[in-house]
Structure formats: structure tokens, C-alpha cells
Amino acid sequence: CRLLVARPTKGGFRVIDAFSRIVRLGEGLGATGLISDAAMARTIEALGVCAAKMRRRGVTRARNVATETCRKAQNCELFLDRVRAETGLELEIISAGEEARLAVSGCMPLIVEEARHALVFDIGGGSTELVWLRRSRDMGRIDTVSLPIGVVTLAERYGGNSVSRP
């Protein structure tokens, strides 16, 4: 769960507040197809922090997005209803393509001008987006793939409690 509050400046944006918390919303999703009550509670608590920060900062324009877990979960509507009722936030479920586009947009300032191509990885909890770019006047997307594998899905499938020594 991430929040970034920024104000526009001449050269871009100035960050005035931020928040990040690991909530593991997709925990157990692969086995049940559902967002668990515990995962909902953790996420709604974190989103409550975000909503409070947004109110304190007088945010007037926001885009609140949800990704892979909400694209897949059978009980996503229940989750969205709870988020709306308990935090006042309206979440928009974005497509994998839009998720990739936003990842590239956030990475553009980090790609050196000399690069003719770039590969952007967006590794989330439930999915990983890979975007292959070609440098032109503005970076043009060549291809995108969204894999339904993220850190939560891998940890649940193969164990993530310990790391073996080489």
C-alpha cells in the first residue's frame, strides 16, 4: 500500500507526504481465489492512514488504484465496498497494461538518455510487469507482458520464511 502526495512545480513535482506499508492483500488468493478477512483488515487499516493523510494535506485530485489481487479475487467487490465504507476511498481496478504504463512513467527520469533500449520490471505482490522500450523522441513501448507471479505468490508457492545458504 503506497501513497505519494505531491504538488506541481515548474520542473515536475515536490513530494509533501508519503506512506508505504506491506499489507499482503493477495495472501492466500492462489489457494482460495478470495481475499482473506485478515488481508482485508490489514489493507483497510493502511488505506485509512492514507485517507487521513490525504484529508490533512487537502488533496483535491487523486487516483487510487488496485492491481492484480483485485483483478483476480472473487470477492473483490466486497473488499471495494469495505474500503469505500471504512475509509471513504474509491479504488479503481486498473488493467495489467495500465499498471505497466504507470510503472514506465515513474521510471522515465531514471533511464539515461544514451540508452537506445530499456527493460522495466515492476515486481509486485501478485504480478510482475515487464516492459521493453525503444528510445526515440519519447520512449516508445515495444512490448509488454504481465506475469501472474509476484513476491507473495512465489513466497506462498515455494516458501519465503528463510533463505538457504549457497
Summary of the structure (lengths in Angstrom):
residues: 166
radius of gyration: 17.6
end to end distance: 32.6
largest distance: 51.0
contacts: 436
relative contact order: 0.13
helix: 39%
strand: 26%
